[in-house]
């Protein structure tokens, strides 16, 4: 797991390992005795208890059976799967293509009432045009050498955009001005995307802030990884190698503070529209 990944997944893995160790101790078994009864090497028990190896479902079943704690199997397996879902490599998430990953996000979007998004490099997906989305997803498909289901993935992302208009949802988008100046999909596609941003910004459910180039980034308001905050439930972060889901309250608070501090740098309303217009003028002149 990359060092840039937050401590959420590591903390959850250690918590699961601690629960398994307590079950062994409650059963008055040594690590060696458990390993012998389970039919595996003692080092495997040590690796699991020290959170160096994630236990498979079968490992948890054997562990609990040996320790006479079979009533805890369902909860422990659920916890292990939650740990594994916190950090997912792109190659695992997208092994069958991009459509499934896009569709999997829809329930989260439907149940979330307050969205906050910080984008340092690309327009957030939910306010992308179809052509911009197509350019982005096609580039991802080619870069990661995954099956080509781009058209289906684009359709899934477009379907997700309906939450912008359903009512009961509030959106706060922060984008770096560099997002407006980076040409994605060619000049025509980018020009249409910039026009679309002005339309989105006029929606009553949307706040769009643009952080101008040359903003004073002190203290500690520099560009960070792009992230989404879904209510108080979770933060989603897209990194180069994979997808991180943050659910630990203390870490959600850190992203909340980062968003608040970055929002103080942004301009809104007419000033934001002026930056969009300037980027459009530079693109089409």
Backbone as CSV, one residue per row, in Angstrom:
resi,resn,N_x,N_y,N_z,CA_x,CA_y,CA_z,C_x,C_y,C_z
1,UNK,0.835,-1.188,0.000,0.000,0.000,0.000,0.873,1.242,0.000
2,UNK,0.642,2.212,-0.912,1.494,3.384,-1.003,1.534,4.160,0.292
3,UNK,2.659,4.807,0.565,2.798,5.569,1.796,1.849,6.740,1.844
4,UNK,1.347,7.203,0.682,0.432,8.336,0.660,-0.959,7.957,1.133
5,UNK,-1.270,6.659,1.215,-2.574,6.241,1.696,-2.697,6.572,3.176
6,UNK,-3.866,7.089,3.585,-4.060,7.514,4.968,-3.998,6.335,5.918
7,UNK,-4.093,6.635,7.194,-3.986,5.584,8.201,-5.287,4.832,8.420
8,UNK,-6.371,5.202,7.751,-7.667,4.545,7.968,-7.572,3.044,7.760
9,UNK,-7.070,2.630,6.597,-7.009,1.202,6.295,-6.069,0.488,7.253
10,UNK,-4.939,1.125,7.566,-3.980,0.486,8.489,-4.585,0.329,9.877
11,UNK,-5.297,1.373,10.334,-5.900,1.306,11.666,-6.979,0.230,11.722
12,UNK,-7.783,0.137,10.673,-8.832,-0.880,10.647,-8.231,-2.280,10.611
13,UNK,-7.151,-2.447,9.858,-6.488,-3.755,9.783,-5.912,-4.150,11.142
14,UNK,-5.312,-3.180,11.842,-4.761,-3.466,13.169,-5.872,-3.805,14.155
15,UNK,-7.015,-3.127,14.026,-8.144,-3.408,14.917,-8.640,-4.839,14.723
16,UNK,-8.756,-5.270,13.475,-9.180,-6.639,13.190,-8.160,-7.638,13.736
17,UNK,-6.877,-7.343,13.526,-5.829,-8.229,14.036,-5.899,-8.337,15.552
18,UNK,-6.173,-7.210,16.214,-6.285,-7.216,17.672,-7.447,-8.066,18.159
19,UNK,-8.569,-8.012,17.429,-9.720,-8.832,17.812,-9.402,-10.320,17.690
20,UNK,-8.698,-10.697,16.649,-8.336,-12.099,16.480,-7.374,-12.570,17.570
21,UNK,-6.448,-11.698,17.931,-5.511,-12.050,18.997,-6.258,-12.246,20.320
22,UNK,-7.225,-11.356,20.608,-7.996,-11.482,21.852,-8.784,-12.787,21.889
23,UNK,-9.328,-13.182,20.740,-10.060,-14.449,20.673,-9.131,-15.619,20.999
24,UNK,-7.903,-15.559,20.463,-6.937,-16.625,20.767,-6.587,-16.654,22.244
25,UNK,-6.341,-15.465,22.821,-5.986,-15.406,24.237,-7.143,-15.856,25.127
26,UNK,-8.374,-15.471,24.744,-9.540,-15.898,25.528,-9.698,-17.417,25.506
27,UNK,-9.199,-18.027,24.438,-9.263,-19.487,24.332,-8.078,-20.167,25.007
28,UNK,-7.198,-19.354,25.618,-6.008,-19.867,26.320,-5.120,-20.695,25.395
29,UNK,-4.969,-20.198,24.162,-4.118,-20.874,23.200,-2.900,-20.011,22.885
30,UNK,-1.762,-20.659,22.757,-0.584,-19.956,22.267,-0.675,-19.845,20.759
31,UNK,0.123,-18.944,20.184,0.148,-18.813,18.735,0.551,-20.127,18.079
32,UNK,1.477,-20.835,18.714,1.934,-22.109,18.171,0.820,-23.140,18.208
33,UNK,0.062,-23.165,19.314,-1.026,-24.143,19.442,-2.128,-23.869,18.428
34,UNK,-2.444,-22.594,18.230,-3.476,-22.260,17.245,-3.033,-22.680,15.845
35,UNK,-1.786,-22.386,15.525,-1.264,-22.735,14.205,-1.299,-24.244,13.983
36,UNK,-0.933,-25.004,15.016,-0.931,-26.462,14.894,-2.343,-26.990,14.659
37,UNK,-3.302,-26.443,15.413,-4.693,-26.892,15.263,-5.271,-26.481,13.916
38,UNK,-4.816,-25.330,13.415,-5.328,-24.823,12.135,-4.644,-25.483,10.952
39,UNK,-3.485,-26.090,11.184,-2.766,-26.744,10.112,-1.939,-25.810,9.265
40,UNK,-1.496,-24.711,9.860,-0.611,-23.820,9.119,0.613,-23.466,9.962
41,UNK,1.584,-22.814,9.365,2.828,-22.476,10.056,2.573,-21.394,11.103
42,UNK,3.330,-21.467,12.200,3.173,-20.487,13.281,3.371,-19.058,12.800
43,UNK,4.216,-18.867,11.788,4.482,-17.510,11.297,3.231,-16.876,10.689
44,UNK,2.331,-17.717,10.180,1.093,-17.162,9.618,0.244,-16.535,10.715
45,UNK,0.153,-17.191,11.848,-0.571,-16.626,12.988,0.035,-15.292,13.395
46,UNK,1.354,-15.240,13.438,2.046,-14.006,13.814,1.775,-12.890,12.808
47,UNK,1.814,-13.224,11.525,1.588,-12.199,10.493,0.171,-11.648,10.568
48,UNK,-0.790,-12.516,10.850,-2.181,-12.049,10.959,-2.349,-11.160,12.186
49,UNK,-1.786,-11.589,13.316,-1.960,-10.823,14.553,-1.201,-9.510,14.543
50,UNK,-0.186,-9.410,13.721,0.570,-8.163,13.615,0.156,-7.334,12.401
51,UNK,-0.979,-7.705,11.812,-1.572,-6.972,10.694,-0.659,-6.892,9.477
52,UNK,0.205,-7.866,9.341,1.082,-7.915,8.167,0.446,-8.693,7.024
53,UNK,-0.511,-9.573,7.374,-1.249,-10.356,6.395,-2.734,-10.214,6.676
54,UNK,-3.523,-9.953,5.643,-4.975,-9.875,5.816,-5.548,-11.288,5.804
55,UNK,-6.326,-11.652,6.812,-6.879,-13.013,6.840,-7.973,-13.186,5.795
56,UNK,-7.947,-14.310,5.104,-9.026,-14.648,4.184,-10.231,-15.119,4.989
57,UNK,-11.384,-15.184,4.323,-12.589,-15.663,5.012,-12.346,-17.043,5.618
58,UNK,-11.667,-17.912,4.863,-11.409,-19.273,5.363,-10.516,-19.249,6.595
59,UNK,-9.544,-18.322,6.629,-8.664,-18.211,7.795,-9.464,-17.835,9.037
60,UNK,-10.394,-16.891,8.877,-11.209,-16.455,10.015,-12.082,-17.596,10.519
61,UNK,-12.651,-18.362,9.592,-13.506,-19.496,10.001,-12.695,-20.526,10.799
62,UNK,-11.504,-20.847,10.307,-10.657,-21.823,11.011,-10.245,-21.284,12.373
63,UNK,-9.826,-20.008,12.402,-9.371,-19.370,13.645,-10.462,-19.461,14.712
64,UNK,-11.682,-19.075,14.335,-12.773,-19.056,15.306,-13.209,-20.467,15.706
65,UNK,-13.136,-21.399,14.764,-13.496,-22.782,15.109,-12.503,-23.359,16.113
66,UNK,-11.227,-23.125,15.890,-10.197,-23.625,16.806,-10.351,-22.997,18.181
67,UNK,-10.752,-21.726,18.210,-10.869,-20.988,19.476,-12.262,-21.079,20.094
68,UNK,-13.115,-21.915,19.508,-14.482,-22.085,20.000,-15.210,-20.725,20.074
69,UNK,-15.077,-19.965,18.979,-15.724,-18.644,18.907,-16.447,-18.497,17.571
70,UNK,-17.118,-19.553,17.174,-17.752,-19.549,15.857,-18.878,-18.518,15.739
71,UNK,-19.441,-18.087,16.875,-20.496,-17.078,16.822,-19.972,-15.729,16.321
72,UNK,-18.644,-15.530,16.333,-18.058,-14.257,15.906,-17.647,-14.248,14.429
73,UNK,-17.809,-15.391,13.766,-17.358,-15.492,12.369,-18.024,-14.461,11.460
74,UNK,-19.363,-14.333,11.450,-19.981,-13.383,10.510,-19.496,-11.944,10.688
75,UNK,-19.382,-11.504,11.948,-18.960,-10.126,12.193,-17.509,-9.907,11.787
76,UNK,-16.657,-10.879,12.065,-15.245,-10.742,11.719,-15.029,-10.763,10.212
77,UNK,-15.768,-11.610,9.509,-15.650,-11.638,8.049,-16.122,-10.308,7.459
78,UNK,-17.210,-9.761,7.996,-17.702,-8.458,7.522,-16.662,-7.374,7.760
79,UNK,-16.013,-7.414,8.932,-14.989,-6.422,9.248,-13.798,-6.550,8.303
80,UNK,-13.407,-7.788,8.007,-12.270,-8.011,7.111,-12.575,-7.495,5.710
81,UNK,-13.778,-7.721,5.249,-14.149,-7.244,3.914,-14.199,-5.720,3.874
82,UNK,-14.628,-5.111,4.978,-14.646,-3.645,5.035,-13.218,-3.090,4.960
83,UNK,-12.288,-3.746,5.666,-10.888,-3.329,5.606,-10.378,-3.407,4.176
84,UNK,-10.668,-4.515,3.514,-10.172,-4.711,2.152,-10.765,-3.717,1.173
85,UNK,-11.990,-3.244,1.452,-12.636,-2.307,0.531,-12.147,-0.878,0.701
86,UNK,-11.443,-0.580,1.796,-10.949,0.779,2.006,-9.932,1.176,0.942
87,UNK,-9.092,0.230,0.554,-8.066,0.519,-0.440,-8.190,-0.493,-1.563
88,UNK,-8.500,-0.025,-2.750,-8.676,-0.899,-3.899,-7.793,-0.397,-5.029
89,UNK,-6.919,-1.255,-5.522,-6.084,-0.880,-6.662,-6.952,-0.789,-7.912
90,UNK,-6.591,0.142,-8.802,-7.361,0.313,-10.032,-7.431,-0.989,-10.819
91,UNK,-6.325,-1.728,-10.879,-6.311,-2.944,-11.690,-7.300,-3.971,-11.169
92,UNK,-7.589,-3.910,-9.869,-8.593,-4.815,-9.305,-9.999,-4.274,-9.541
93,UNK,-10.191,-2.979,-9.331,-11.510,-2.377,-9.484,-11.981,-2.399,-10.937
94,UNK,-11.016,-2.259,-11.859,-11.380,-2.077,-13.260,-11.016,-3.283,-14.137
95,UNK,-10.834,-4.437,-13.528,-10.372,-5.584,-14.314,-11.377,-5.980,-15.393
96,UNK,-12.661,-5.686,-15.190,-13.668,-6.004,-16.197,-14.053,-4.787,-17.029
97,UNK,-13.409,-3.651,-16.783,-13.740,-2.430,-17.501,-14.122,-1.312,-16.544
98,UNK,-14.598,-0.199,-17.102,-14.893,1.001,-16.314,-16.357,1.118,-15.893
99,UNK,-17.249,0.456,-16.608,-18.687,0.626,-16.338,-19.054,0.236,-14.913
100,UNK,-18.573,-0.900,-14.461,-18.956,-1.394,-13.139,-18.543,-0.428,-12.036
101,UNK,-17.349,0.146,-12.152,-16.881,1.093,-11.144,-17.760,2.338,-11.119
102,UNK,-18.231,2.782,-12.284,-19.105,3.944,-12.347,-20.471,3.629,-11.721
103,UNK,-21.020,2.472,-12.025,-22.337,2.103,-11.506,-22.318,1.887,-10.000
104,UNK,-21.188,1.393,-9.491,-21.102,1.082,-8.063,-21.240,2.321,-7.195
105,UNK,-20.955,3.503,-7.749,-21.002,4.741,-6.977,-22.413,5.303,-6.833
106,UNK,-23.347,4.864,-7.678,-24.666,5.487,-7.709,-25.399,5.458,-6.368
107,UNK,-25.472,4.327,-5.645,-26.185,4.343,-4.356,-25.625,5.361,-3.370
108,UNK,-24.309,5.537,-3.344,-23.701,6.519,-2.455,-24.154,7.924,-2.819
109,UNK,-24.192,8.232,-4.104,-24.639,9.546,-4.551,-26.114,9.761,-4.235
110,UNK,-26.913,8.728,-4.370,-28.356,8.871,-4.134,-28.672,9.151,-2.666
111,UNK,-27.926,8.533,-1.749,-28.256,8.708,-0.337,-27.564,9.900,0.316
112,UNK,-26.550,10.467,-0.349,-25.826,11.601,0.227,-26.620,12.884,0.013
113,UNK,-26.684,13.701,1.028,-27.405,14.967,0.937,-26.470,16.162,0.758
114,UNK,-25.269,16.070,1.292,-24.322,17.178,1.185,-23.015,16.671,0.590
115,UNK,-22.656,17.213,-0.564,-21.432,16.832,-1.257,-20.439,17.991,-1.222
116,UNK,-19.173,17.656,-1.028,-18.108,18.636,-1.196,-16.997,17.975,-2.009
117,UNK,-16.526,18.682,-3.019,-15.532,18.113,-3.928,-14.427,19.124,-4.180
118,UNK,-13.183,18.652,-4.076,-12.025,19.477,-4.419,-11.323,18.839,-5.597
119,UNK,-11.114,19.616,-6.669,-10.538,19.087,-7.904,-9.319,19.898,-8.317
120,UNK,-8.117,19.304,-8.254,-6.908,20.030,-8.640,-6.538,19.887,-10.112
121,UNK,-7.135,18.906,-10.816,-6.655,18.654,-12.182,-7.753,18.433,-13.213
122,UNK,-8.897,17.885,-12.808,-9.981,17.599,-13.743,-11.296,18.141,-13.204
123,UNK,-12.201,18.472,-14.094,-13.557,18.845,-13.689,-14.188,17.649,-12.973
124,UNK,-14.844,17.854,-11.833,-15.485,16.733,-11.139,-16.469,15.992,-12.045
125,UNK,-16.492,14.666,-11.926,-17.254,13.844,-12.847,-18.715,14.198,-12.961
126,UNK,-19.323,14.582,-11.859,-20.753,14.805,-11.868,-21.150,16.090,-12.602
127,UNK,-20.177,16.941,-12.905,-20.480,18.159,-13.670,-19.696,18.199,-14.984
128,UNK,-19.303,17.035,-15.454,-18.638,16.933,-16.751,-19.677,16.811,-17.864
129,UNK,-19.335,17.293,-19.052,-20.151,17.023,-20.229,-19.888,15.592,-20.693
130,UNK,-20.767,15.095,-21.539,-20.580,13.744,-22.061,-19.260,13.628,-22.837
131,UNK,-18.951,14.637,-23.645,-17.729,14.571,-24.462,-16.484,14.627,-23.587
132,UNK,-16.502,15.455,-22.536,-15.360,15.551,-21.619,-15.173,14.223,-20.888
133,UNK,-16.280,13.654,-20.405,-16.214,12.359,-19.731,-15.658,11.292,-20.653
134,UNK,-16.112,11.286,-21.890,-15.631,10.300,-22.855,-14.124,10.417,-23.044
135,UNK,-13.633,11.648,-23.163,-12.192,11.851,-23.336,-11.418,11.356,-22.117
136,UNK,-11.919,11.658,-20.920,-11.242,11.250,-19.691,-11.223,9.732,-19.556
137,UNK,-12.379,9.099,-19.705,-12.460,7.655,-19.501,-11.725,6.880,-20.595
138,UNK,-11.733,7.403,-21.813,-10.996,6.726,-22.875,-9.488,6.789,-22.599
139,UNK,-9.021,7.918,-22.096,-7.601,8.032,-21.746,-7.238,7.063,-20.627
140,UNK,-8.127,6.935,-19.641,-7.887,5.991,-18.542,-7.846,4.567,-19.066
141,UNK,-8.795,4.226,-19.929,-8.848,2.885,-20.503,-7.551,2.548,-21.228
142,UNK,-7.060,3.496,-22.009,-5.842,3.242,-22.781,-4.611,3.182,-21.883
143,UNK,-4.563,4.048,-20.883,-3.389,4.082,-20.009,-3.280,2.825,-19.165
144,UNK,-4.412,2.313,-18.703,-4.391,1.160,-17.804,-4.600,-0.159,-18.536
145,UNK,-4.762,-0.103,-19.857,-4.896,-1.320,-20.672,-5.997,-2.234,-20.145
146,UNK,-7.215,-1.681,-20.034,-8.359,-2.438,-19.538,-9.375,-2.591,-20.659
147,UNK,-10.336,-3.497,-20.500,-11.326,-3.706,-21.556,-12.060,-2.414,-21.919
148,UNK,-12.388,-2.274,-23.198,-13.014,-1.057,-23.709,-14.533,-1.128,-23.556
149,UNK,-15.035,-0.576,-22.459,-16.477,-0.406,-22.298,-16.775,1.061,-22.004
150,UNK,-16.007,1.936,-22.647,-16.079,3.370,-22.375,-17.487,3.908,-22.595
151,UNK,-18.148,3.510,-23.676,-19.486,4.036,-23.950,-20.454,3.704,-22.812
152,UNK,-20.395,2.479,-22.311,-21.266,2.079,-21.203,-20.891,2.817,-19.915
153,UNK,-19.588,3.033,-19.696,-19.137,3.750,-18.504,-19.582,5.212,-18.548
154,UNK,-19.506,5.826,-19.725,-19.956,7.212,-19.887,-21.450,7.307,-19.593
155,UNK,-22.221,6.368,-20.111,-23.665,6.360,-19.871,-23.967,6.248,-18.381
156,UNK,-23.184,5.431,-17.664,-23.385,5.273,-16.222,-23.081,6.566,-15.480
157,UNK,-22.017,7.268,-15.893,-21.686,8.535,-15.240,-22.740,9.597,-15.548
158,UNK,-23.252,9.625,-16.752,-24.303,10.570,-17.101,-25.568,10.307,-16.283
159,UNK,-25.885,9.018,-16.065,-27.036,8.659,-15.248,-26.872,9.168,-13.822
160,UNK,-25.652,9.121,-13.313,-25.382,9.570,-11.948,-25.624,11.068,-11.794
161,UNK,-25.517,11.811,-12.878,-25.656,13.255,-12.809,-27.076,13.707,-12.487
162,UNK,-28.032,12.790,-12.557,-29.405,13.201,-12.270,-29.594,13.695,-10.840
163,UNK,-28.702,13.295,-9.922,-28.856,13.757,-8.540,-28.669,15.271,-8.428
164,UNK,-28.028,15.881,-9.433,-27.884,17.342,-9.435,-29.236,18.044,-9.504
165,UNK,-30.220,17.368,-10.072,-31.497,18.012,-10.366,-32.668,17.420,-9.584
166,UNK,-32.415,16.454,-8.737,-33.501,15.755,-8.052,-34.052,16.512,-6.849
167,UNK,-33.285,17.448,-6.308,-33.702,18.100,-5.081,-33.244,17.299,-3.871
168,UNK,-33.051,17.987,-2.765,-32.620,17.316,-1.550,-31.130,17.085,-1.464
169,UNK,-30.374,17.545,-2.468,-28.917,17.407,-2.465,-28.295,18.794,-2.599
170,UNK,-27.194,19.016,-1.887,-26.436,20.259,-1.990,-24.999,19.936,-2.372
171,UNK,-24.452,20.726,-3.297,-23.120,20.463,-3.830,-22.236,21.700,-3.685
172,UNK,-21.027,21.480,-3.183,-20.016,22.537,-3.132,-18.788,22.030,-3.877
173,UNK,-18.495,22.675,-5.002,-17.354,22.280,-5.825,-16.253,23.322,-5.710
174,UNK,-15.040,22.848,-5.476,-13.857,23.700,-5.511,-12.948,23.181,-6.615
175,UNK,-12.601,24.039,-7.564,-11.673,23.630,-8.616,-10.533,24.632,-8.688
176,UNK,-9.346,24.127,-8.938,-8.215,25.002,-9.187,-8.387,25.649,-10.568
177,UNK,-7.932,26.891,-10.722,-8.040,27.543,-12.022,-7.330,26.735,-13.106
178,UNK,-6.305,25.991,-12.721,-5.592,25.146,-13.684,-6.528,24.148,-14.360
179,UNK,-7.598,23.723,-13.650,-8.581,22.817,-14.235,-9.236,23.465,-15.450
180,UNK,-9.483,24.775,-15.357,-10.120,25.497,-16.457,-9.178,25.686,-17.633
181,UNK,-7.888,25.668,-17.358,-6.891,25.952,-18.392,-6.327,24.692,-19.042
182,UNK,-6.603,23.534,-18.449,-6.090,22.280,-19.014,-7.059,21.788,-20.083
183,UNK,-6.561,21.601,-21.284,-7.415,21.186,-22.395,-7.569,19.666,-22.389
184,UNK,-8.797,19.201,-22.203,-9.112,17.772,-22.199,-10.051,17.494,-23.366
185,UNK,-9.646,16.595,-24.242,-10.501,16.210,-25.358,-10.443,17.123,-26.560
186,UNK,-9.538,18.103,-26.547,-9.461,19.048,-27.656,-10.159,20.351,-27.324
187,UNK,-9.909,21.359,-28.102,-10.410,22.707,-27.807,-11.941,22.783,-27.831
188,UNK,-12.548,22.125,-28.793,-14.003,22.192,-28.898,-14.679,21.550,-27.695
189,UNK,-14.183,20.389,-27.303,-14.726,19.698,-26.135,-14.535,20.539,-24.880
190,UNK,-13.345,21.122,-24.733,-13.062,21.910,-23.541,-13.899,23.182,-23.500
191,UNK,-14.104,23.805,-24.653,-14.931,25.016,-24.699,-16.354,24.702,-24.260
192,UNK,-16.894,23.577,-24.718,-18.239,23.185,-24.310,-18.300,22.889,-22.813
193,UNK,-17.216,22.307,-22.280,-17.168,22.016,-20.854,-17.169,23.307,-20.034
194,UNK,-16.433,24.294,-20.471,-16.408,25.567,-19.752,-17.773,26.239,-19.788
195,UNK,-18.431,26.196,-20.932,-19.798,26.731,-21.024,-20.720,26.003,-20.045
196,UNK,-20.550,24.690,-19.967,-21.396,23.882,-19.078,-21.182,24.265,-17.616
197,UNK,-19.963,24.615,-17.254,-19.699,25.003,-15.866,-20.492,26.242,-15.465
198,UNK,-20.640,27.173,-16.365,-21.418,28.378,-16.042,-22.885,28.032,-15.839
199,UNK,-23.372,27.052,-16.587,-24.761,26.610,-16.413,-24.919,25.910,-15.062
200,UNK,-23.995,25.007,-14.747,-24.048,24.277,-13.480,-23.983,25.234,-12.302
201,UNK,-23.136,26.257,-12.411,-22.958,27.208,-11.306,-24.230,27.980,-11.005
202,UNK,-25.150,28.037,-11.955,-26.395,28.784,-11.746,-27.469,27.955,-11.043
203,UNK,-27.220,26.641,-10.878,-28.214,25.795,-10.216,-28.319,26.167,-8.736
204,UNK,-29.524,26.199,-8.183,-29.681,26.579,-6.771,-29.025,25.614,-5.794
205,UNK,-28.803,24.379,-6.225,-28.205,23.379,-5.334,-26.686,23.369,-5.376
206,UNK,-26.094,24.247,-6.209,-24.651,24.175,-6.468,-23.932,25.448,-6.046
207,UNK,-22.794,25.260,-5.377,-21.833,26.334,-5.136,-20.557,25.957,-5.873
208,UNK,-20.085,26.848,-6.751,-18.863,26.581,-7.501,-17.823,27.636,-7.155
209,UNK,-16.716,27.197,-6.596,-15.612,28.089,-6.270,-14.398,27.761,-7.115
210,UNK,-13.718,28.790,-7.568,-12.498,28.613,-8.358,-11.337,29.246,-7.592
211,UNK,-10.281,28.468,-7.397,-9.098,28.970,-6.695,-8.153,29.558,-7.737
212,UNK,-7.964,30.884,-7.747,-7.174,31.513,-8.815,-5.710,31.101,-8.784
213,UNK,-5.118,31.048,-9.971,-3.678,30.882,-10.066,-2.997,32.025,-9.332
214,UNK,-1.915,31.730,-8.660,-1.189,32.769,-7.944,-1.717,33.062,-6.564
215,UNK,-2.687,32.271,-6.075,-3.201,32.477,-4.720,-2.106,32.235,-3.686
216,UNK,-2.145,32.991,-2.602,-1.193,32.813,-1.514,-1.564,31.556,-0.745
217,UNK,-0.708,30.554,-0.808,-1.015,29.241,-0.237,-0.589,29.087,1.220
218,UNK,-0.070,30.114,1.818,0.350,29.989,3.214,-0.806,30.410,4.115
219,UNK,-0.922,29.780,5.288,-0.171,28.594,5.717,-0.923,27.310,5.365
220,UNK,-0.245,26.360,4.776,-0.738,24.999,4.512,-2.063,24.960,3.762
221,UNK,-2.145,25.735,2.696,-3.340,25.645,1.859,-2.924,25.315,0.426
222,UNK,-1.884,24.487,0.333,-1.382,24.148,-0.988,-2.236,23.051,-1.633
223,UNK,-1.988,22.847,-2.907,-2.735,21.849,-3.671,-2.515,20.451,-3.093
224,UNK,-3.606,19.714,-2.923,-3.527,18.344,-2.417,-4.224,17.427,-3.417
225,UNK,-4.318,16.143,-3.083,-5.001,15.195,-3.958,-6.481,15.554,-4.052
226,UNK,-7.088,15.246,-5.188,-8.510,15.482,-5.321,-9.301,14.566,-4.402
227,UNK,-10.405,15.085,-3.862,-11.202,14.264,-2.955,-12.671,14.684,-2.979
228,UNK,-13.525,13.745,-2.587,-14.961,13.964,-2.406,-15.303,13.696,-0.952
229,UNK,-16.076,14.577,-0.341,-16.605,14.339,1.005,-18.106,14.092,0.863
230,UNK,-18.538,12.909,1.254,-19.944,12.535,1.156,-20.597,12.682,2.534
231,UNK,-21.253,13.815,2.761,-21.870,14.071,4.051,-20.864,13.961,5.170
232,UNK,-21.199,13.189,6.179,-20.251,12.868,7.254,-19.898,11.383,7.207
233,UNK,-20.263,10.731,6.101,-20.133,9.275,6.004,-18.752,8.829,5.582
234,UNK,-18.196,9.458,4.551,-16.917,8.998,4.038,-16.283,10.051,3.144
235,UNK,-14.989,9.846,2.902,-14.237,10.623,1.919,-13.679,9.643,0.904
236,UNK,-13.778,9.998,-0.362,-13.211,9.175,-1.428,-12.065,9.938,-2.079
237,UNK,-10.948,9.253,-2.262,-9.744,9.874,-2.806,-9.224,9.005,-3.943
238,UNK,-8.991,9.629,-5.090,-8.419,8.907,-6.221,-6.927,9.200,-6.291
239,UNK,-6.123,8.147,-6.108,-4.678,8.260,-6.195,-4.198,7.602,-7.482
240,UNK,-2.936,7.731,-7.784,-2.409,7.206,-9.038,-2.615,5.693,-9.133
241,UNK,-2.418,4.990,-8.030,-2.440,3.535,-8.075,-3.745,2.912,-7.606
242,UNK,-4.624,3.700,-6.997,-5.848,3.087,-6.511,-6.818,4.071,-5.907
243,UNK,-7.879,3.511,-5.325,-9.016,4.270,-4.816,-9.098,4.071,-3.303
244,UNK,-9.097,5.156,-2.575,-9.100,5.119,-1.113,-10.440,5.595,-0.577
245,UNK,-11.017,4.821,0.343,-12.236,5.218,1.035,-11.899,5.469,2.497
246,UNK,-12.107,6.687,2.950,-11.808,7.080,4.327,-13.115,7.125,5.118
247,UNK,-13.182,6.381,6.209,-14.383,6.374,7.045,-14.100,6.724,8.499
248,UNK,-12.840,6.827,8.849,-12.474,7.134,10.227,-12.806,8.597,10.518
249,UNK,-13.635,8.893,11.553,-14.080,10.265,11.807,-12.956,11.287,11.912
250,UNK,-11.852,10.922,12.562,-10.755,11.879,12.730,-10.142,12.259,11.392
251,UNK,-10.115,11.314,10.453,-9.546,11.617,9.140,-10.543,12.368,8.265
252,UNK,-11.829,12.055,8.406,-12.843,12.839,7.696,-12.752,14.295,8.130
253,UNK,-12.517,14.511,9.424,-12.347,15.878,9.935,-11.167,16.581,9.278
254,UNK,-10.093,15.854,9.009,-8.926,16.455,8.362,-9.272,16.949,6.958
255,UNK,-10.022,16.139,6.206,-10.443,16.564,4.872,-11.439,17.712,4.950
256,UNK,-12.279,17.680,5.977,-13.227,18.780,6.185,-12.472,20.092,6.393
257,UNK,-11.423,20.058,7.228,-10.640,21.273,7.473,-9.905,21.713,6.213
258,UNK,-9.368,20.732,5.475,-8.662,21.073,4.234,-9.604,21.757,3.254
259,UNK,-10.826,21.235,3.133,-11.792,21.832,2.213,-12.128,23.259,2.651
260,UNK,-12.341,23.443,3.943,-12.681,24.769,4.460,-11.569,25.770,4.187
261,UNK,-10.333,25.348,4.403,-9.202,26.252,4.181,-9.012,26.574,2.704
262,UNK,-9.170,25.573,1.840,-9.053,25.819,0.409,-10.195,26.693,-0.090
263,UNK,-11.385,26.507,0.491,-12.538,27.310,0.080,-12.318,28.795,0.343
264,UNK,-11.507,29.105,1.355,-11.223,30.510,1.670,-10.398,31.182,0.583
265,UNK,-9.697,30.380,-0.226,-8.895,30.926,-1.317,-9.721,31.177,-2.577
266,UNK,-10.870,30.538,-2.660,-11.645,30.537,-3.895,-12.448,31.816,-4.074
267,UNK,-12.807,32.061,-5.327,-13.747,33.131,-5.661,-15.030,32.483,-6.164
268,UNK,-16.128,33.207,-6.032,-17.438,32.638,-6.323,-18.258,33.625,-7.162
269,UNK,-19.412,33.157,-7.621,-20.329,34.042,-8.322,-19.719,34.680,-9.554
270,UNK,-19.858,35.995,-9.648,-19.376,36.719,-10.827,-17.871,36.581,-11.006
271,UNK,-17.140,36.536,-9.896,-15.678,36.408,-10.000,-15.285,35.043,-10.554
272,UNK,-15.998,33.995,-10.128,-15.715,32.663,-10.663,-16.079,32.591,-12.146
273,UNK,-17.219,33.187,-12.498,-17.624,33.179,-13.907,-16.628,33.946,-14.769
274,UNK,-16.023,34.982,-14.209,-15.027,35.756,-14.949,-13.797,34.903,-15.263
275,UNK,-13.393,34.056,-14.316,-12.247,33.176,-14.561,-12.591,32.121,-15.613
276,UNK,-13.827,31.621,-15.575,-14.249,30.658,-16.591,-14.275,31.324,-17.962
277,UNK,-14.796,32.537,-18.013,-14.852,33.272,-19.289,-13.449,33.569,-19.825
278,UNK,-12.534,33.899,-18.926,-11.157,34.176,-19.349,-10.510,32.925,-19.928
279,UNK,-10.765,31.779,-19.299,-10.211,30.521,-19.805,-10.829,30.180,-21.159
280,UNK,-12.113,30.447,-21.313,-12.783,30.188,-22.585,-12.253,31.113,-23.682
281,UNK,-12.038,32.372,-23.324,-11.507,33.333,-24.301,-10.104,32.919,-24.747
282,UNK,-9.272,32.491,-23.801,-7.923,32.067,-24.127,-7.935,30.836,-25.024
283,UNK,-8.955,30.003,-24.849,-9.056,28.769,-25.617,-9.504,29.016,-27.052
284,UNK,-10.374,29.986,-27.246,-11.005,30.179,-28.557,-10.450,31.336,-29.371
285,UNK,-9.548,32.110,-28.793,-9.045,33.274,-29.529,-8.148,32.840,-30.698
